């Protein structure tokens, strides 16, 4: 039986994902973002790339059928199922610095960047190697005329998910996001499942 793992609110984790396995990221309560990173497990200099991915997809709104590419233009993950259809691959993981910038009246938090740094350290990944994350469920509409962007509450409802298939052996970083605006003003856990090839349901 495939177990569901829990990432508590405002925290993160890291784990290996083998080629062919699927990773399902679940929003159990709704309106909660999860930052996702991927590194080549055999060469940590190869890492998920927002620029490469958006260039090849020719859209900023990635969903079922789109592939997430590395900085070497290799496919790392493919989105094989998506019940939300709105995610972000533009904005950097929240951090102490972004909290000081956007939330100066709130207690600062190390955010997704700090949580990812701590979780990835045992895998040999230093903070300076952390790129822009694929922000599952994050809702960032863009004004087509001005280019102005907004961070609005996610469109995800309780139980919504996005499922990825790994195209290479990976080290994955995953969070339950800590930024108030990204999550509709509240903080909730994220669930995830790792399943072998052919067992996803």
ROTIPA-115434 format. One line per 4 residues: number of its first residue (from 0); their letters; for each residue z, y, x of N, C-alpha, C, O. Coordinates in nm, 2 decimals. Atoms other than C-alpha are relative to their C-alpha. Layout:
N
NUM	A	Z Y X Z Y X Z Y X Z Y X | ... .
REM end
This chain:
201
0	XXXX	0.00 -0.12 0.08 0.00 0.00 0.00 0.00 0.12 0.09 0.08 0.13 0.18 | 0.01 -0.12 -0.07 -0.10 0.34 0.13 0.11 0.10 -0.04 0.13 0.13 -0.16 | -0.11 -0.09 0.03 0.21 0.57 0.15 -0.05 0.15 0.00 -0.14 0.18 0.08 | 0.02 -0.14 0.00 0.20 0.94 0.07 0.11 0.07 0.09 0.23 0.05 0.07 .
4	XXXX	-0.09 -0.07 -0.09 0.35 1.16 0.35 0.02 0.14 -0.06 -0.06 0.20 -0.12 | -0.04 -0.13 0.05 0.53 1.48 0.27 0.02 0.10 0.12 0.10 0.07 0.21 | -0.03 -0.11 -0.09 0.52 1.81 0.47 0.08 0.10 -0.08 0.04 0.16 -0.17 | -0.09 -0.10 0.07 0.82 2.02 0.36 -0.06 0.14 0.01 -0.14 0.17 0.09 .
8	XXXX	0.05 -0.14 0.00 0.76 2.38 0.27 0.02 0.07 0.13 0.13 0.05 0.20 | 0.00 -0.08 -0.12 0.69 2.61 0.56 0.02 -0.08 0.13 0.10 -0.04 0.21 | -0.01 0.09 -0.12 0.66 2.33 0.81 -0.14 -0.06 0.03 -0.24 -0.03 -0.03 | 0.12 0.06 -0.04 0.39 2.13 0.99 0.02 -0.13 0.07 0.13 -0.17 0.10 .
12	XXXX	0.00 0.13 -0.06 0.30 1.80 1.14 -0.13 -0.03 0.08 -0.22 0.05 0.06 | 0.12 0.04 -0.07 0.05 1.63 1.37 -0.01 -0.15 0.01 0.10 -0.22 0.02 | 0.01 0.14 -0.01 -0.09 1.28 1.39 -0.14 -0.04 0.04 -0.23 0.05 0.04 | 0.13 0.05 -0.04 -0.38 1.06 1.50 -0.08 -0.04 -0.13 -0.02 -0.09 -0.22 .
16	XXXX	0.09 0.05 0.11 -0.68 1.00 1.26 -0.11 -0.07 0.07 -0.19 0.00 0.14 | 0.11 0.07 -0.07 -0.92 0.73 1.37 -0.13 0.02 -0.07 -0.14 0.05 -0.19 | 0.13 -0.01 0.06 -1.29 0.74 1.32 -0.02 -0.09 -0.11 0.02 -0.21 -0.10 | 0.02 0.08 0.13 -1.38 0.62 0.97 0.11 0.01 -0.09 0.09 -0.02 -0.21 .
20	XXXX	-0.11 -0.01 0.09 -1.04 0.68 0.83 -0.02 0.13 -0.09 -0.09 0.22 -0.05 | 0.00 -0.12 0.09 -1.00 0.93 0.54 0.14 0.06 0.00 0.24 -0.01 0.00 | -0.12 -0.08 0.01 -0.74 1.20 0.52 -0.01 0.08 -0.13 -0.10 0.16 -0.16 | 0.00 -0.07 0.13 -0.65 1.33 0.17 0.12 0.10 0.01 0.23 0.06 0.02 .
24	XXXX	-0.10 -0.11 0.00 -0.46 1.66 0.16 0.02 0.04 -0.15 -0.08 0.08 -0.22 | -0.04 -0.01 0.14 -0.28 1.70 -0.17 0.09 0.12 -0.02 0.18 0.14 0.05 | -0.09 -0.11 0.04 -0.13 2.01 -0.34 0.08 -0.05 -0.12 0.03 -0.04 -0.23 | -0.07 0.07 0.10 0.14 1.84 -0.54 0.05 0.09 -0.12 0.07 0.05 -0.23 .
28	XXXX	-0.05 -0.09 0.10 0.26 2.15 -0.73 -0.09 0.11 -0.04 -0.07 0.18 -0.14 | 0.09 -0.11 0.03 -0.03 2.39 -0.72 0.02 0.13 0.08 0.14 0.16 0.11 | -0.01 -0.13 -0.07 -0.11 2.72 -0.54 0.07 -0.01 0.13 0.15 0.08 0.16 | -0.06 0.01 -0.14 -0.01 2.60 -0.19 -0.11 -0.03 0.10 -0.18 -0.13 0.08 .
32	XXXX	0.09 0.01 -0.11 -0.22 2.64 0.12 0.05 -0.10 0.10 0.17 -0.12 0.13 | -0.03 0.09 -0.11 -0.24 2.38 0.40 -0.10 0.03 0.11 -0.22 0.01 0.09 | 0.09 -0.03 -0.11 -0.38 2.48 0.74 -0.03 -0.14 0.07 0.06 -0.21 0.10 | 0.04 0.13 -0.07 -0.58 2.19 0.91 -0.07 0.03 0.13 -0.16 0.12 0.13 .
36	XXXX	0.07 -0.01 -0.13 -0.68 2.16 1.27 -0.04 -0.14 0.04 0.02 -0.24 0.00 | 0.04 0.13 -0.06 -0.87 1.88 1.45 -0.04 0.02 0.14 -0.12 0.11 0.18 | 0.04 0.00 -0.14 -0.91 1.80 1.81 -0.05 -0.14 0.03 0.00 -0.24 -0.02 | 0.05 0.13 -0.05 -1.11 1.52 1.98 0.12 -0.07 0.07 0.17 -0.02 0.17 .
40	XXXX	-0.11 0.07 -0.06 -0.84 1.26 2.06 -0.02 -0.04 0.14 0.08 -0.06 0.21 | 0.03 0.04 -0.13 -1.01 1.17 2.38 -0.04 0.11 0.10 -0.06 0.09 0.22 | 0.03 -0.12 -0.08 -1.10 1.52 2.50 0.05 0.12 -0.08 -0.03 0.17 -0.16 | -0.06 -0.10 0.08 -0.87 1.79 2.37 -0.07 0.14 0.01 -0.04 0.23 -0.06 .
44	XXXX	0.08 -0.12 -0.01 -1.12 2.06 2.49 -0.10 0.01 -0.12 -0.15 0.12 -0.14 | 0.09 -0.01 0.12 -1.33 1.97 2.19 0.08 0.02 -0.13 0.17 -0.07 -0.15 | -0.09 -0.04 0.11 -1.18 2.13 1.88 -0.09 0.06 -0.11 -0.20 0.10 -0.10 | 0.07 -0.05 0.12 -1.28 2.23 1.53 -0.04 0.14 0.01 0.04 0.23 0.07 .
48	XXXX	0.05 -0.13 -0.02 -1.49 2.54 1.51 -0.05 0.06 -0.13 -0.14 0.01 -0.20 | 0.04 -0.08 0.11 -1.51 2.79 1.23 -0.15 0.05 0.01 -0.23 0.04 -0.08 | 0.14 -0.06 -0.02 -1.82 2.96 1.38 -0.11 -0.10 -0.01 -0.21 -0.08 -0.08 | 0.10 0.10 0.01 -2.02 2.64 1.43 -0.02 -0.05 -0.14 -0.13 -0.06 -0.19 .
52	XXXX	0.00 0.05 0.13 -1.93 2.51 1.09 -0.07 0.09 -0.10 -0.16 0.05 -0.17 | 0.05 -0.09 0.10 -2.01 2.82 0.89 -0.15 0.03 0.03 -0.23 0.05 -0.06 | 0.14 -0.02 -0.04 -2.33 2.87 1.09 -0.09 -0.11 -0.06 -0.19 -0.08 -0.12 | 0.08 0.11 0.05 -2.46 2.52 1.00 0.00 -0.01 -0.15 -0.10 -0.05 -0.21 .
56	XXXX	-0.01 0.01 0.15 -2.34 2.53 0.64 -0.07 0.11 -0.07 -0.11 0.09 -0.18 | 0.07 -0.11 0.05 -2.49 2.87 0.58 0.08 0.05 -0.13 0.02 0.11 -0.22 | -0.09 -0.05 0.11 -2.19 2.95 0.34 0.14 0.00 0.05 0.18 -0.08 0.14 | -0.14 0.00 -0.04 -1.83 3.04 0.38 0.09 -0.08 -0.10 0.21 -0.10 -0.07 .
60	XXXX	-0.07 0.08 0.09 -1.73 2.83 0.08 -0.04 -0.15 0.01 -0.14 -0.20 -0.04 | 0.02 0.14 -0.04 -1.71 2.47 0.20 0.06 -0.10 -0.10 0.17 -0.08 -0.14 | -0.05 0.10 0.10 -1.67 2.17 -0.04 -0.07 -0.13 0.03 -0.13 -0.16 0.13 | 0.05 0.13 -0.01 -1.79 1.82 -0.10 -0.14 -0.01 0.06 -0.23 0.06 0.02 .
64	XXXX	0.13 0.01 -0.07 -2.08 1.72 0.13 -0.01 0.08 0.13 -0.10 0.05 0.21 | 0.01 -0.08 -0.12 -2.01 1.98 0.39 0.07 -0.07 0.12 0.16 -0.15 0.10 | -0.06 0.06 -0.12 -1.92 1.88 0.75 0.07 0.11 0.08 0.02 0.22 0.09 | -0.07 -0.09 -0.08 -1.67 2.05 0.98 -0.04 -0.04 0.15 -0.01 -0.15 0.19 .
68	XXXX	0.05 0.03 -0.13 -1.81 2.08 1.33 0.10 0.05 0.11 0.18 0.13 0.09 | -0.07 -0.04 -0.12 -1.66 2.11 1.68 -0.06 0.11 0.07 -0.18 0.15 0.04 | 0.05 -0.11 -0.09 -1.71 2.38 1.94 -0.12 -0.06 0.08 -0.20 0.02 0.14 | 0.12 0.06 -0.06 -1.97 2.13 2.08 -0.10 -0.05 -0.10 -0.19 -0.13 -0.06 .
72	XXXX	0.10 0.03 0.10 -2.16 2.10 1.76 0.00 -0.14 -0.05 -0.11 -0.19 -0.10 | -0.01 0.14 0.04 -2.04 1.75 1.69 0.08 0.00 -0.13 0.17 0.08 -0.15 | -0.07 0.01 0.12 -1.93 1.65 1.34 0.14 -0.06 0.03 0.15 -0.17 0.08 | -0.14 0.05 -0.01 -1.55 1.60 1.33 0.05 -0.06 -0.13 0.10 -0.17 -0.13 .
76	XXXX	-0.04 0.04 0.13 -1.48 1.57 0.96 -0.11 0.03 -0.10 -0.18 0.13 -0.09 | 0.09 -0.02 0.12 -1.68 1.54 0.64 0.08 0.01 -0.12 0.17 -0.08 -0.15 | -0.07 -0.01 0.13 -1.56 1.66 0.30 -0.06 -0.10 -0.09 -0.18 -0.08 -0.13 | 0.06 0.11 0.09 -1.61 1.35 0.08 0.04 0.02 -0.15 -0.02 -0.04 -0.23 .
80	XXXX	-0.05 -0.03 0.14 -1.42 1.47 -0.23 0.08 0.12 0.00 0.16 0.15 0.09 | -0.07 -0.13 0.00 -1.28 1.80 -0.34 0.01 0.04 -0.15 -0.09 0.07 -0.22 | -0.03 -0.04 0.14 -1.12 1.89 -0.68 0.02 0.15 -0.02 0.04 0.19 -0.13 | -0.03 -0.15 0.01 -1.08 2.26 -0.60 -0.13 0.08 0.02 -0.17 0.16 -0.06 .
84	XXXX	0.13 -0.07 -0.03 -1.40 2.39 -0.43 0.02 0.14 0.06 -0.08 0.21 0.07 | -0.02 -0.13 -0.06 -1.24 2.70 -0.28 0.10 -0.02 0.11 0.22 -0.04 0.09 | -0.09 0.01 -0.11 -1.10 2.69 0.07 -0.05 0.11 0.10 -0.15 0.18 0.08 | 0.03 -0.11 -0.09 -1.10 2.94 0.37 -0.02 -0.06 0.14 0.05 -0.15 0.18 .
88	XXXX	0.02 0.03 -0.14 -1.24 2.90 0.72 -0.02 0.13 0.08 -0.10 0.12 0.18 | 0.02 -0.13 -0.06 -1.22 3.27 0.82 0.13 0.05 0.07 0.12 0.10 0.18 | -0.12 -0.06 -0.04 -0.86 3.36 0.87 0.09 -0.09 0.09 0.10 -0.21 0.07 | -0.09 0.07 -0.09 -0.62 3.27 1.15 0.13 -0.05 -0.06 0.18 0.01 -0.15 .
92	XXXX	-0.13 0.04 0.05 -0.30 3.07 1.10 0.10 0.11 0.01 0.11 0.19 0.11 | -0.11 -0.10 0.01 -0.01 3.30 1.00 0.10 -0.03 0.12 0.12 -0.14 0.16 | -0.09 0.01 -0.12 0.24 3.37 1.28 0.10 0.12 0.00 0.10 0.20 -0.10 | -0.09 -0.11 0.00 0.52 3.60 1.38 -0.07 0.14 0.00 -0.03 0.23 -0.06 .
96	XXXX	0.08 -0.13 -0.01 0.26 3.87 1.46 -0.06 0.04 -0.13 -0.05 0.15 -0.17 | 0.06 -0.04 0.13 0.09 3.85 1.12 0.11 0.03 -0.10 0.09 0.11 -0.18 | -0.12 -0.04 0.09 0.43 3.86 0.95 0.04 0.14 0.03 0.06 0.22 -0.07 | -0.03 -0.14 -0.03 0.51 4.18 1.13 -0.11 0.10 -0.05 -0.07 0.21 -0.09 .
100	XXXX	0.11 -0.09 0.04 0.17 4.32 1.04 -0.01 0.01 -0.16 -0.01 0.12 -0.21 | 0.02 0.00 0.14 0.15 4.22 0.67 0.13 0.00 -0.08 0.12 0.05 -0.20 | -0.12 0.01 0.07 0.51 4.17 0.57 0.12 0.06 0.08 0.21 -0.01 0.11 | -0.10 -0.06 -0.09 0.72 4.42 0.77 0.14 0.00 -0.06 0.24 0.02 0.01 .
104	XXXX	-0.13 -0.01 0.07 1.00 4.42 0.51 0.06 -0.14 -0.02 0.17 -0.15 -0.07 | -0.05 0.14 0.01 1.04 4.04 0.51 0.05 -0.05 0.13 0.00 -0.01 0.24 | -0.04 0.06 -0.13 1.22 3.83 0.77 -0.12 -0.07 0.06 -0.19 -0.14 -0.01 | 0.12 0.06 -0.06 0.96 3.72 1.02 0.01 -0.15 0.01 0.12 -0.20 0.02 .
108	XXXX	0.00 0.15 -0.01 0.86 3.35 1.03 -0.11 -0.04 0.10 -0.21 0.03 0.12 | 0.10 0.04 -0.10 0.68 3.16 1.30 -0.13 -0.05 -0.06 -0.23 -0.06 0.00 | 0.12 0.03 0.08 0.43 3.06 1.03 -0.07 -0.13 0.04 -0.02 -0.21 0.11 | 0.07 0.12 -0.03 0.16 2.80 1.05 -0.03 -0.01 0.15 -0.04 -0.12 0.21 .
112	XXXX	0.03 0.00 -0.14 0.07 2.90 1.41 0.12 -0.06 0.08 0.10 -0.15 0.16 | -0.12 0.05 -0.07 0.43 2.83 1.53 0.02 -0.15 -0.04 0.06 -0.23 0.04 | -0.02 0.14 0.04 0.45 2.51 1.32 -0.10 -0.09 0.06 -0.07 -0.20 0.10 | 0.11 0.08 -0.06 0.12 2.38 1.45 0.03 -0.01 0.15 0.01 -0.12 0.21 .
116	XXXX	-0.03 0.01 -0.14 0.22 2.47 1.81 0.11 -0.10 0.03 0.09 -0.18 0.12 | -0.10 0.10 -0.02 0.54 2.27 1.78 -0.04 -0.14 -0.03 0.00 -0.23 0.05 | 0.04 0.14 0.04 0.38 1.97 1.61 -0.11 -0.05 0.10 -0.11 -0.17 0.13 | 0.11 0.04 -0.09 0.08 1.96 1.86 0.05 -0.02 0.14 -0.02 -0.08 0.22 .
120	XXXX	-0.05 0.01 -0.14 0.29 2.00 2.18 0.01 -0.14 0.05 -0.03 -0.17 0.16 | -0.01 0.13 -0.05 0.37 1.63 2.20 -0.13 -0.07 0.03 -0.14 -0.17 0.10 | 0.13 0.05 -0.02 0.00 1.56 2.19 -0.07 0.06 0.12 -0.19 0.04 0.15 | 0.06 -0.07 -0.11 -0.06 1.78 2.49 -0.09 0.12 -0.03 -0.17 0.16 0.06 .
124	XXXX	0.07 -0.12 0.05 -0.20 2.08 2.30 0.08 0.12 0.01 0.18 0.13 -0.07 | -0.07 -0.13 -0.02 -0.08 2.42 2.41 -0.04 0.10 -0.11 -0.15 0.09 -0.16 | 0.03 -0.10 0.11 -0.06 2.72 2.17 -0.13 0.07 0.02 -0.20 0.10 -0.08 | 0.12 -0.08 -0.03 -0.35 2.90 2.34 -0.13 -0.08 -0.04 -0.23 -0.02 -0.04 .
128	XXXX	0.12 0.08 0.04 -0.58 2.61 2.24 -0.02 -0.01 -0.15 -0.11 -0.07 -0.20 | 0.01 0.01 0.14 -0.52 2.66 1.87 -0.10 0.10 -0.05 -0.09 0.22 -0.03 | 0.10 -0.09 0.05 -0.83 2.80 1.70 0.03 0.04 -0.15 0.14 0.02 -0.20 | 0.00 -0.02 0.15 -0.90 2.92 1.34 0.01 -0.13 -0.07 -0.07 -0.22 -0.04 .
132	XXXX	-0.02 0.13 0.07 -0.78 2.65 1.11 -0.09 0.00 -0.13 -0.13 0.10 -0.18 | 0.06 0.02 0.13 -0.96 2.51 0.80 0.12 0.01 -0.10 0.20 -0.08 -0.10 | -0.11 -0.03 0.09 -0.73 2.65 0.53 -0.02 -0.06 -0.14 -0.08 0.00 -0.22 | 0.02 0.07 0.13 -0.72 2.40 0.25 0.06 0.07 -0.11 0.18 0.11 -0.10 .
136	XXXX	-0.04 -0.07 0.12 -0.69 2.56 -0.09 0.02 0.15 0.01 0.05 0.21 -0.09 | -0.02 -0.14 -0.01 -0.68 2.91 0.04 -0.11 0.08 -0.06 -0.23 0.04 -0.05 | 0.10 -0.07 0.08 -0.86 3.16 -0.18 -0.02 0.14 0.05 0.06 0.23 0.04 | 0.03 -0.12 -0.07 -1.02 3.44 0.01 -0.14 0.05 -0.05 -0.24 0.03 0.02 .
140	XXXX	0.12 -0.06 0.05 -1.29 3.62 -0.20 -0.05 0.11 0.09 0.03 0.19 0.14 | 0.06 -0.10 -0.08 -1.53 3.85 -0.02 -0.09 0.09 -0.09 -0.16 0.05 -0.17 | 0.08 -0.09 0.07 -1.68 4.17 -0.16 -0.14 0.00 0.07 -0.15 0.03 0.18 | 0.14 0.02 -0.06 -2.06 4.12 -0.11 -0.06 0.13 0.05 -0.15 0.13 0.14 .
144	XXXX	0.05 -0.13 -0.04 -2.12 4.50 -0.07 0.07 0.05 0.12 0.01 0.10 0.22 | -0.08 -0.06 -0.10 -1.84 4.61 0.15 0.05 -0.10 0.11 0.08 -0.06 0.22 | -0.05 0.09 -0.09 -1.74 4.29 0.32 0.15 -0.01 0.00 0.21 -0.09 0.07 | -0.14 0.01 0.01 -1.38 4.35 0.22 0.05 -0.13 -0.05 -0.01 -0.18 -0.15 .
148	XXXX	-0.06 0.13 0.05 -1.17 4.04 0.18 0.14 0.02 -0.06 0.21 0.11 -0.03 | -0.13 0.01 0.06 -0.87 3.96 -0.03 0.06 -0.14 0.02 -0.01 -0.23 0.03 | -0.07 0.13 0.00 -0.61 3.69 -0.01 0.07 -0.01 -0.14 0.17 0.06 -0.16 | -0.05 0.02 0.14 -0.54 3.57 -0.37 0.06 -0.14 -0.01 0.04 -0.22 0.08 .
152	XXXX	-0.06 0.13 0.02 -0.34 3.28 -0.50 -0.10 -0.11 0.00 -0.21 -0.09 -0.06 | 0.10 0.11 0.00 -0.51 2.94 -0.45 -0.04 -0.03 -0.15 0.04 -0.01 -0.24 | 0.04 0.05 0.13 -0.71 2.80 -0.74 0.05 -0.14 -0.03 0.03 -0.19 -0.14 | -0.05 0.14 0.02 -0.55 2.46 -0.69 0.11 -0.01 -0.10 0.20 0.07 -0.10 .
156	XXXX	-0.11 0.03 0.09 -0.34 2.31 -0.96 0.07 -0.13 0.05 0.03 -0.19 0.14 | -0.09 0.11 -0.04 -0.07 2.04 -0.93 -0.09 -0.13 0.00 -0.15 -0.16 -0.10 | 0.07 0.13 -0.01 -0.23 1.72 -0.80 -0.14 0.01 0.06 -0.20 -0.09 0.09 | 0.13 -0.01 -0.06 -0.55 1.87 -0.67 0.00 -0.04 0.14 0.10 -0.04 0.21 .
160	XXXX	0.01 0.05 -0.14 -0.68 1.74 -0.34 -0.14 0.03 0.06 -0.23 0.06 -0.01 | 0.13 0.00 -0.08 -0.95 1.76 -0.07 0.01 -0.12 0.09 0.11 -0.15 0.16 | 0.00 0.12 -0.08 -1.05 1.44 0.11 -0.11 0.01 0.11 -0.22 0.05 0.08 | 0.08 -0.01 -0.12 -1.20 1.42 0.46 -0.02 -0.14 0.06 0.07 -0.22 0.05 .
164	XXXX	0.02 0.12 -0.08 -1.36 1.13 0.65 -0.02 0.04 0.15 -0.10 0.14 0.18 | 0.01 -0.03 -0.14 -1.32 1.14 1.03 -0.13 -0.06 0.06 -0.16 -0.18 0.04 | 0.12 0.05 -0.06 -1.64 1.11 1.23 0.02 -0.03 0.15 -0.07 -0.07 0.22 | -0.04 0.03 -0.13 -1.45 1.07 1.56 0.15 -0.02 0.00 0.21 0.02 -0.10 .
168	XXXX	-0.15 0.01 -0.01 -1.10 0.98 1.67 0.06 0.14 0.03 0.01 0.21 0.11 | -0.04 -0.13 0.01 -0.90 1.29 1.61 0.16 0.01 0.02 0.23 -0.08 -0.02 | -0.14 -0.05 0.02 -0.56 1.46 1.66 0.00 0.11 -0.11 -0.07 0.21 -0.09 | 0.00 -0.09 0.11 -0.49 1.64 1.33 0.13 0.08 0.00 0.24 0.02 0.02 .
172	XXXX	-0.12 -0.08 0.03 -0.25 1.93 1.28 -0.01 0.05 -0.15 -0.12 0.08 -0.19 | 0.00 -0.03 0.14 -0.15 2.00 0.92 0.13 0.07 -0.04 0.24 0.03 0.01 | -0.12 -0.08 0.03 0.09 2.25 0.76 0.01 0.01 -0.15 -0.08 -0.02 -0.23 | -0.03 -0.06 0.13 0.25 2.37 0.44 0.02 0.14 0.03 0.12 0.18 0.08 .
176	XXXX	0.01 -0.14 -0.04 0.16 2.74 0.47 0.13 0.08 -0.03 0.19 0.06 -0.13 | -0.13 -0.08 0.01 0.44 3.00 0.52 -0.02 0.14 -0.05 0.07 0.22 -0.06 | 0.03 -0.14 0.04 0.26 3.32 0.41 0.01 0.03 -0.15 -0.05 -0.04 -0.22 | -0.02 -0.02 0.14 0.37 3.47 0.08 -0.13 0.02 -0.08 -0.15 -0.04 -0.19 .
180	XXXX	0.12 -0.03 0.08 0.03 3.61 -0.04 -0.09 -0.12 -0.01 -0.16 -0.14 -0.11 | 0.09 0.12 0.00 -0.16 3.29 0.05 0.04 -0.10 -0.11 -0.04 -0.18 -0.15 | -0.05 0.11 0.08 0.06 3.08 -0.18 0.06 0.05 -0.13 0.15 -0.01 -0.19 | -0.04 -0.06 0.13 0.11 3.30 -0.49 0.15 0.04 0.00 0.21 0.05 -0.10 .
184	XXXX	-0.14 -0.05 -0.01 0.45 3.42 -0.36 0.11 -0.10 0.01 0.22 -0.06 0.02 | -0.10 0.10 -0.01 0.62 3.09 -0.34 -0.04 -0.10 0.11 -0.15 -0.10 0.15 | 0.02 0.09 -0.10 0.65 2.81 -0.09 0.03 -0.14 -0.05 0.14 -0.17 -0.10 | -0.01 0.14 0.05 0.59 2.44 -0.17 -0.04 -0.10 0.10 -0.11 -0.06 0.20 .
188	XXXX	0.05 0.11 -0.10 0.53 2.11 0.01 -0.14 -0.03 -0.01 -0.21 0.01 -0.11 | 0.14 0.06 0.00 0.20 1.95 0.09 0.02 -0.15 0.02 0.10 -0.19 0.10 | 0.01 0.15 -0.02 0.13 1.58 0.06 -0.13 -0.04 0.07 -0.23 0.03 0.05 | 0.12 0.05 -0.05 -0.12 1.38 0.25 0.00 -0.15 0.01 0.11 -0.21 0.02 .
192	XXXX	0.02 0.15 -0.01 -0.25 1.02 0.28 -0.11 -0.03 0.11 -0.21 0.04 0.11 | 0.10 0.05 -0.09 -0.44 0.85 0.56 -0.03 -0.14 -0.04 0.06 -0.23 -0.06 | 0.05 0.13 0.05 -0.65 0.55 0.45 -0.11 -0.05 0.09 -0.19 0.02 0.14 | 0.11 0.05 -0.08 -0.87 0.31 0.64 -0.13 0.00 -0.07 -0.14 0.03 -0.19 .
196	XXXX	0.13 -0.01 0.05 -1.24 0.30 0.59 -0.02 -0.09 -0.12 0.02 -0.21 -0.12 | 0.03 0.08 0.12 -1.34 0.18 0.24 0.11 -0.02 -0.10 0.09 -0.08 -0.20 | -0.11 0.02 0.09 -1.00 0.20 0.08 0.03 0.12 -0.08 0.12 0.11 -0.17 | -0.04 -0.12 0.07 -1.00 0.55 -0.05 -0.03 -0.02 -0.15 -0.13 -0.09 -0.19 .
200	X	0.02 0.02 0.15 -0.97 0.58 -0.43 0.00 0.14 -0.07 -0.01 0.14 -0.19 .
REM end
